[in-house]
Amino acid sequence: MSRTGFYSGSFDPVTLGHTDIIARAARLVDRLVIGIGVHPAKAPMFSDGERVDMLEAETRAVAASAGIGIEVVTFSDLAVSAAQRHGASVIFRGLRDGTDFDYEMQMANMNGQMAPSVQTVFVAASPEVRHIAANLVRQIALMGGDVTPFVSKGVALRLATKAKSKAKR
């Protein structure tokens, strides 16, 4: 029996915290679908296509190392609905601290009522990346700070390019 997992977020940008959770989740399933939430009311730094490209680049090595398929998709409905649509029996949620736990537990309980066949698995972030938040990484990049402790070299280059183009406006 093949097991598919679903991991969702905005990934704006994808951080070392995200890739930590992805690598750990990849060891638990045969196929991992990464869902990029797209909300018309939000204005992300990176376009949907740019976020897909970033995640595909960042997860190639993880997929190869874990020996699984990783697929990157976008969705604009409920994450639990997207998980079901992609055949997932597990939703992975990363936890950094107790605040994350309280919010994620509420979401897991509501998802469980809407889709009882889809289980939520909490994955604690590794200590060395536990403090990383994508919104703070964006702020640091936009203010000309060094984001290299928080993202890969490839993502850091994309952030620098994006920050320069926003500064010119």
Secondary structure as GFF3:
##gff-version 3
##sequence-region A 1 169
A	DSSP	beta_strand	4	9	.	.	.	ID=ss1
A	DSSP	alpha_helix	16	26	.	.	.	ID=ss2
A	DSSP	beta_strand	31	37	.	.	.	ID=ss3
A	DSSP	alpha_helix	48	66	.	.	.	ID=ss4
A	DSSP	beta_strand	69	75	.	.	.	ID=ss5
A	DSSP	alpha_helix	79	85	.	.	.	ID=ss6
A	DSSP	beta_strand	90	95	.	.	.	ID=ss7
A	DSSP	alpha_helix	98	114	.	.	.	ID=ss8
A	DSSP	beta_strand	119	124	.	.	.	ID=ss9
A	DSSP	alpha_helix	134	142	.	.	.	ID=ss10
A	DSSP	alpha_helix	153	167	.	.	.	ID=ss11
###
